[in-house]
């Protein structure tokens, strides 16, 4: 039996996440700025974003099954502590005059790898802390906290970079990890033992469910196009700011450009539920990705930083709406014992395009032009729309009509049965999103 979302254990858990998210939002700006300051190379800046996105592609499949074995609490404590040490190594190396671009790329890769396991652990932690009935409110609360921090954090980073050097800002992130560990140590929960059937067998269950469920499969696969575009934009944002608008580490508009995305994500959280009540899930996905492609085209030609910021806000609103729609659908129709494996598997597939998009976008910009690199994001998003049409998304029902047969875990729009050992209970998560 878990505790409520207003209980001290969950409150401490939420505060620990908020502290860590705040530190991460500073690094989101400081790390690419530091790489670009050192190299002035858009290819390396794109490679940094690729290093941040690649771990989920490599580790997403085994992470869920391994964390089930290790225990969520132990995994979250260890990965947070290791993240603190890896991040703290950057300002330490800077003080010693030994900091290298290779270390910065390695830092991005290692912290992102640790996050994959922490993320898998959080799927088990929240239900254990608040109980089954509290999952929806708890994740909604965490999602709201992370979105607000994602909105304010980059702007704060822009301010801090006017008085601190980027390695010093990264030191603040390392401190935030340490505080998060101390708070997590005060939160205790128990986990039911998970039967072991072999790592590959457990991974296969998650893969089969994602592939056999037609709607989940289509929404996940077209998410790859969106993540490719996201990787391009993330990798080139600091290049766009520097080359086109002449912005540097001490300029507040740089923080505004980085804050435009979280602002759009926050807006999407307000509109996704009303839209899902009235618009078929497939049509909502198609409309969102279509809008995303259109506003990305505006980013390609934007002549002022504020026009680019507005276009980025609209792009993130549309793309986040598509992502949230897919997450809610996936968690609505997935059996409870498969939630962690299905979600890490789907995230791995959908996020798999991010590192490739960042690397290719940086390469195209280095060898051709910034407009060509950003144009790649438009093309990738348009491909998502085409894929959705070919997958029949325009013929899907509304979210309320996606009923799950508890005996077989097959929805009304799924022609293929899922895993035969699906349970006889389902979790209705239609009314919420998912924390980042």
C-alpha positions as CSV (number, residue, x, y, z in Angstrom):
1,X,0.0,0.0,0.0
2,X,1.5,3.3,-1.1
3,X,1.1,6.8,0.4
4,X,-0.8,9.7,-1.1
5,X,0.7,12.4,-3.3
6,X,0.5,14.8,-0.4
7,X,2.4,12.5,2.0
8,X,5.9,13.4,3.2
9,X,7.5,10.4,1.3
10,X,6.2,11.5,-2.0
11,X,6.8,15.2,-1.3
12,X,10.5,14.4,-0.6
13,X,10.7,12.3,-3.7
14,X,9.2,15.2,-5.8
15,X,11.5,17.7,-4.2
16,X,14.5,15.5,-5.0
17,X,13.4,15.3,-8.6
18,X,12.9,19.0,-8.8
19,X,16.4,19.8,-7.4
20,X,17.9,17.4,-10.0
21,X,15.8,18.8,-12.9
22,X,16.9,22.4,-11.9
23,X,20.5,21.4,-12.2
24,X,20.0,19.6,-15.5
25,X,18.3,22.6,-17.0
26,X,21.4,24.7,-16.3
27,X,23.6,22.1,-18.0
28,X,21.3,22.0,-21.0
29,X,22.5,25.4,-21.9
30,X,26.0,25.5,-20.3
31,X,27.4,22.3,-21.9
32,X,26.7,23.1,-25.6
33,X,27.8,26.7,-25.0
34,X,31.1,25.4,-23.5
35,X,31.7,23.0,-26.4
36,X,31.0,25.8,-29.0
37,X,33.2,28.3,-27.1
38,X,36.1,25.8,-27.3
39,X,35.7,24.7,-30.8
40,X,33.4,27.0,-32.9
41,X,32.5,23.7,-34.7
42,X,28.8,23.0,-35.4
43,X,29.7,19.3,-36.1
44,X,31.1,18.9,-32.6
45,X,28.1,20.7,-31.1
46,X,25.8,18.3,-33.0
47,X,27.9,15.4,-31.8
48,X,27.4,16.5,-28.2
49,X,23.6,16.3,-28.7
50,X,24.1,12.9,-30.3
51,X,26.1,11.7,-27.2
52,X,23.1,12.8,-25.1
53,X,20.6,10.9,-27.2
54,X,22.5,7.8,-28.1
55,X,22.4,6.0,-24.7
56,X,18.6,5.4,-24.8
57,X,19.1,3.8,-28.2
58,X,21.8,1.5,-26.9
59,X,20.5,0.8,-23.4
60,X,16.7,1.2,-23.6
61,X,16.0,-2.5,-24.2
62,X,17.9,-4.1,-21.2
63,X,17.4,-1.2,-18.8
64,X,13.8,-2.1,-17.8
65,X,14.5,-5.7,-17.2
66,X,17.8,-5.1,-15.3
67,X,16.2,-2.5,-13.0
68,X,13.4,-4.9,-12.2
69,X,16.2,-7.2,-10.9
70,X,18.3,-4.6,-9.1
71,X,15.5,-2.7,-7.5
72,X,14.3,0.8,-8.3
73,X,15.5,2.6,-5.2
74,X,19.0,1.2,-5.3
75,X,19.3,2.0,-9.0
76,X,18.1,5.6,-8.6
77,X,20.5,6.3,-5.7
78,X,23.5,4.8,-7.4
79,X,22.9,6.5,-10.8
80,X,22.3,9.9,-9.2
81,X,25.5,9.6,-7.2
82,X,27.5,8.6,-10.2
83,X,25.9,11.5,-12.2
84,X,27.1,13.9,-9.5
85,X,30.7,12.6,-9.8
86,X,30.8,12.6,-13.6
87,X,29.4,16.2,-13.8
88,X,31.7,17.5,-11.0
89,X,34.7,16.2,-12.9
90,X,34.2,19.0,-15.5
91,X,34.8,22.0,-13.3
92,X,37.5,20.1,-11.5
93,X,39.3,19.4,-14.8
94,X,38.8,23.1,-15.7
95,X,40.5,24.2,-12.5
96,X,43.4,21.9,-13.1
97,X,43.7,23.1,-16.7
98,X,43.1,19.6,-18.1
99,X,39.6,20.0,-19.5
100,X,39.2,18.7,-23.1
101,X,36.4,18.6,-25.6
102,X,36.6,14.8,-25.4
103,X,35.8,14.9,-21.7
104,X,32.7,17.1,-22.4
105,X,31.4,14.6,-25.0
106,X,32.1,11.7,-22.6
107,X,30.3,13.6,-19.8
108,X,27.2,14.0,-22.0
109,X,27.3,10.3,-22.9
110,X,27.8,9.0,-19.3
111,X,25.2,11.2,-17.6
112,X,22.6,10.3,-20.3
113,X,23.5,6.6,-19.9
114,X,22.9,6.8,-16.2
115,X,19.6,8.6,-16.8
116,X,18.3,5.6,-18.9
117,X,18.6,3.4,-15.8
118,X,17.2,6.1,-13.5
119,X,14.3,6.6,-15.8
120,X,13.5,2.8,-15.8
121,X,13.7,2.9,-12.0
122,X,11.2,5.7,-11.7
123,X,8.6,3.6,-13.5
124,X,8.6,1.3,-10.4
125,X,9.3,3.9,-7.8
126,X,6.2,6.1,-8.2
127,X,3.6,3.3,-7.9
128,X,5.4,1.9,-4.9
129,X,5.4,5.2,-3.1
130,X,1.9,6.4,-3.8
131,X,0.0,3.2,-4.6
132,X,-1.8,2.2,-7.7
133,X,-4.6,4.8,-7.3
134,X,-2.2,7.6,-6.9
135,X,-0.1,7.0,-10.1
136,X,-2.0,9.4,-12.3
137,X,-2.0,12.3,-9.9
138,X,1.6,11.7,-8.9
139,X,2.9,11.6,-12.5
140,X,0.8,14.6,-13.4
141,X,2.4,16.5,-10.5
142,X,5.9,15.5,-11.4
143,X,5.2,16.4,-15.1
144,X,4.1,19.8,-14.1
145,X,7.1,20.4,-11.9
146,X,9.5,19.3,-14.6
147,X,7.8,21.5,-17.2
148,X,7.9,24.6,-15.1
149,X,11.6,24.0,-14.3
150,X,12.3,23.3,-18.0
151,X,10.7,26.7,-18.7
152,X,12.6,28.7,-16.1
153,X,15.8,26.8,-16.0
154,X,17.3,27.8,-19.4
155,X,16.4,31.4,-18.8
156,X,18.2,31.3,-15.4
157,X,21.2,29.6,-17.1
158,X,21.3,32.5,-19.5
159,X,21.5,34.9,-16.6
160,X,24.1,32.8,-14.7
161,X,26.3,32.7,-17.8
162,X,26.6,36.5,-17.6
163,X,28.4,36.2,-14.2
164,X,29.7,32.6,-14.2
165,X,31.8,30.6,-16.6
166,X,30.1,27.4,-18.1
167,X,32.2,25.0,-16.0
168,X,31.0,26.8,-12.9
169,X,27.4,26.4,-14.0
170,X,28.1,22.7,-14.4
171,X,29.4,22.6,-10.8
172,X,25.9,23.8,-9.7
173,X,24.4,20.8,-11.5
174,X,26.8,18.4,-9.7
175,X,25.6,19.9,-6.4
176,X,22.0,19.4,-7.4
177,X,22.7,15.7,-7.9
178,X,24.2,15.5,-4.5
179,X,21.2,17.1,-2.9
180,X,18.9,14.8,-4.8
181,X,20.8,11.8,-3.4
182,X,20.4,13.1,0.2
183,X,16.6,13.6,-0.3
184,X,16.2,10.1,-1.9
185,X,17.9,8.5,1.1
186,X,15.0,9.7,3.2
187,X,12.4,8.0,1.0
188,X,11.8,4.3,1.5
189,X,9.5,1.9,-0.5
190,X,9.2,-1.8,-1.0
191,X,9.0,-3.6,-4.3
192,X,7.4,-6.9,-5.1
193,X,9.8,-9.6,-6.4
194,X,9.8,-10.0,-10.2
195,X,9.9,-13.5,-11.5
196,X,12.9,-14.1,-13.7
197,X,12.5,-15.8,-17.0
198,X,15.9,-14.8,-18.5
199,X,16.9,-11.3,-19.6
200,X,16.3,-11.8,-23.3
201,X,12.9,-13.3,-22.7
202,X,11.8,-10.3,-20.6
203,X,13.2,-7.9,-23.1
204,X,11.3,-9.8,-25.8
205,X,8.0,-9.4,-24.1
206,X,8.3,-5.6,-24.3
207,X,9.4,-5.7,-27.9
208,X,6.6,-8.0,-28.9
209,X,3.9,-5.9,-27.3
210,X,5.1,-2.7,-29.0
211,X,5.3,-4.5,-32.4
212,X,2.1,-6.5,-32.2
213,X,-0.1,-3.6,-31.1
214,X,-0.8,-1.8,-34.4
215,X,-1.6,1.6,-32.9
216,X,1.3,1.6,-30.5
217,X,3.6,0.4,-33.3
218,X,2.6,3.2,-35.7
219,X,2.7,6.0,-33.2
220,X,6.1,4.8,-32.0
221,X,7.6,4.5,-35.5
222,X,6.5,7.9,-36.7
223,X,7.9,9.3,-33.4
224,X,11.3,8.5,-34.9
225,X,10.8,11.3,-37.5
226,X,9.9,13.7,-34.7
227,X,13.0,12.7,-32.7
228,X,15.2,13.1,-35.7
229,X,13.9,16.6,-36.1
230,X,14.3,17.2,-32.4
231,X,17.9,16.1,-32.5
232,X,18.6,18.5,-35.4
233,X,17.1,21.5,-33.6
234,X,18.8,20.6,-30.2
235,X,22.1,20.2,-31.9
236,X,21.9,23.4,-33.9
237,X,20.2,25.8,-31.5
238,X,23.4,27.3,-30.2
239,X,24.8,27.5,-33.7
240,X,21.6,29.3,-34.8
241,X,21.9,31.7,-32.0
242,X,25.6,32.4,-32.6
243,X,25.7,32.5,-36.4
244,X,22.5,34.2,-37.3
245,X,21.8,36.4,-34.3
246,X,25.3,37.0,-32.9
247,X,24.3,35.7,-29.4
248,X,26.9,34.4,-27.0
249,X,27.2,33.0,-23.5
250,X,26.4,36.3,-21.8
251,X,23.3,37.2,-23.8
252,X,19.9,36.8,-22.2
253,X,18.2,36.1,-25.5
254,X,20.2,32.8,-25.7
255,X,18.4,31.7,-22.6
256,X,15.0,32.8,-24.1
257,X,15.7,30.7,-27.2
258,X,16.4,27.6,-24.9
259,X,13.3,28.4,-22.8
260,X,11.0,28.6,-25.8
261,X,10.9,24.8,-26.1
262,X,9.8,24.2,-22.5
263,X,7.2,27.0,-22.8
264,X,5.7,25.1,-25.7
265,X,5.8,21.9,-23.8
266,X,3.9,23.5,-20.9
267,X,1.3,24.8,-23.3
268,X,0.9,21.3,-24.8
269,X,0.1,19.8,-21.3
270,X,-2.9,22.2,-21.0
271,X,-4.5,21.3,-24.3
272,X,-3.7,17.6,-24.8
273,X,-6.5,16.2,-22.6
274,X,-9.3,18.4,-24.0
275,X,-8.2,17.6,-27.6
276,X,-8.1,13.9,-26.9
277,X,-11.7,14.0,-25.7
278,X,-12.9,15.5,-29.0
279,X,-10.4,14.4,-31.6
280,X,-9.5,10.9,-32.7
281,X,-6.0,10.0,-31.5
282,X,-4.7,9.3,-35.0
283,X,-6.0,12.6,-36.4
284,X,-4.6,14.5,-33.5
285,X,-1.2,12.9,-34.1
286,X,-1.3,13.8,-37.8
287,X,-2.4,17.4,-37.2
288,X,0.3,17.9,-34.6
289,X,3.2,16.6,-36.7
290,X,1.9,18.6,-39.7
291,X,1.9,21.8,-37.6
292,X,5.3,21.0,-36.3
293,X,6.7,20.7,-39.9
294,X,5.1,24.1,-40.9
295,X,6.5,26.1,-37.9
296,X,10.0,24.4,-38.3
297,X,10.0,25.9,-41.8
298,X,9.6,29.3,-40.1
299,X,12.6,28.6,-37.9
300,X,14.7,28.0,-41.1
301,X,14.0,31.5,-42.4
302,X,13.5,33.5,-39.2
303,X,15.4,36.8,-39.3
304,X,15.3,37.8,-35.7
305,X,15.9,35.9,-32.5
306,X,12.4,36.7,-31.1
307,X,10.8,35.4,-34.3
308,X,12.8,32.2,-34.0
309,X,11.8,31.9,-30.3
310,X,8.1,32.2,-31.2
311,X,8.5,29.6,-33.9
312,X,10.4,27.3,-31.6
313,X,7.6,27.7,-29.0
314,X,5.0,26.7,-31.6
315,X,7.1,23.8,-32.8
316,X,7.6,22.4,-29.3
317,X,3.9,22.8,-28.6
318,X,2.9,20.8,-31.7
319,X,5.6,18.1,-31.3
320,X,5.0,17.7,-27.5
321,X,1.3,17.4,-28.2
322,X,2.0,14.5,-30.6
323,X,4.4,12.9,-28.1
324,X,2.0,13.2,-25.2
325,X,-0.8,11.8,-27.3
326,X,1.3,8.7,-28.1
327,X,2.4,8.3,-24.5
328,X,-1.2,8.4,-23.1
329,X,-2.4,6.0,-25.8
330,X,0.5,3.6,-25.0
331,X,0.0,3.6,-21.3
332,X,-3.8,3.3,-21.6
333,X,-3.6,0.1,-23.5
334,X,-0.5,-1.6,-21.9
335,X,-0.9,-4.2,-19.2
336,X,0.6,-3.1,-15.8
337,X,3.4,-5.7,-15.5
338,X,4.6,-4.6,-19.0
339,X,4.5,-0.9,-18.3
340,X,8.3,-0.5,-17.6
341,X,9.5,-2.7,-20.5
342,X,7.0,-1.4,-23.0
343,X,7.7,2.3,-22.1
344,X,11.5,1.9,-22.2
345,X,11.3,-0.1,-25.4
346,X,9.0,2.5,-27.1
347,X,11.2,5.4,-25.8
348,X,14.3,3.7,-27.1
349,X,12.7,3.4,-30.6
350,X,11.2,6.8,-30.7
351,X,14.2,8.6,-29.2
352,X,16.6,6.6,-31.4
353,X,16.4,9.3,-34.1
354,X,17.7,12.0,-31.8
355,X,21.4,11.3,-31.8
356,X,21.4,10.6,-35.5
357,X,19.5,13.8,-36.2
358,X,21.9,15.8,-34.1
359,X,25.0,14.3,-35.8
360,X,23.7,14.6,-39.3
361,X,22.3,18.0,-38.8
362,X,25.7,19.2,-37.5
363,X,27.4,17.6,-40.4
364,X,25.1,19.1,-43.0
365,X,25.5,22.5,-41.4
366,X,29.3,22.2,-41.4
367,X,29.5,21.1,-45.0
368,X,26.7,23.1,-46.4
369,X,24.7,25.8,-44.5
370,X,22.7,26.3,-41.4
371,X,19.5,26.5,-43.5
372,X,20.2,23.1,-45.0
373,X,20.8,21.6,-41.6
374,X,17.5,23.0,-40.2
375,X,15.7,22.1,-43.4
376,X,16.6,18.5,-42.5
377,X,14.3,18.8,-39.5
378,X,11.4,19.9,-41.6
379,X,11.9,16.9,-43.9
380,X,12.0,14.4,-41.0
381,X,8.8,15.8,-39.5
382,X,7.0,15.7,-42.9
383,X,8.1,12.1,-43.1
384,X,6.3,11.4,-39.8
385,X,3.1,12.8,-41.4
386,X,3.4,10.6,-44.4
387,X,4.2,7.5,-42.3
388,X,1.1,8.2,-40.2
389,X,-1.1,8.4,-43.2
390,X,0.3,5.2,-44.6
391,X,-0.2,3.5,-41.2
392,X,-3.9,4.4,-41.2
393,X,-3.9,6.9,-38.3
394,X,-6.7,8.9,-40.0
395,X,-9.0,5.9,-39.3
396,X,-8.4,5.5,-35.6
397,X,-11.1,6.3,-32.9
398,X,-11.0,8.8,-30.0
399,X,-9.1,7.9,-26.8
400,X,-12.3,7.1,-24.9
401,X,-13.1,4.4,-27.5
402,X,-9.7,2.5,-27.0
403,X,-11.0,-0.2,-24.8
404,X,-8.8,-3.0,-23.7
405,X,-9.9,-6.6,-23.4
406,X,-8.5,-7.6,-20.0
407,X,-8.2,-11.3,-21.0
408,X,-6.0,-10.7,-24.0
409,X,-4.8,-7.1,-23.7
410,X,-6.0,-6.4,-27.2
411,X,-7.6,-3.0,-28.0
412,X,-10.5,-2.4,-30.3
413,X,-8.2,-1.2,-33.0
414,X,-5.5,-3.9,-32.7
415,X,-5.7,-6.8,-35.1
416,X,-2.9,-8.8,-33.4
417,X,-2.9,-10.2,-29.8
418,X,-0.2,-9.1,-27.4
419,X,1.8,-11.3,-25.0
420,X,-0.2,-14.4,-24.0
421,X,0.7,-13.9,-20.3
422,X,-1.0,-10.5,-20.1
423,X,-2.8,-9.9,-16.7
424,X,-6.4,-9.5,-16.1
425,X,-6.2,-5.9,-14.9
426,X,-5.4,-2.7,-16.8
427,X,-4.4,0.8,-15.6
428,X,-6.4,3.7,-17.0
429,X,-4.0,6.5,-17.5
430,X,-5.9,8.5,-20.1
431,X,-6.0,11.7,-18.2
432,X,-2.3,12.3,-17.7
433,X,1.0,12.7,-19.4
434,X,4.4,11.5,-18.3
435,X,7.3,13.3,-16.7
436,X,10.3,13.9,-18.9
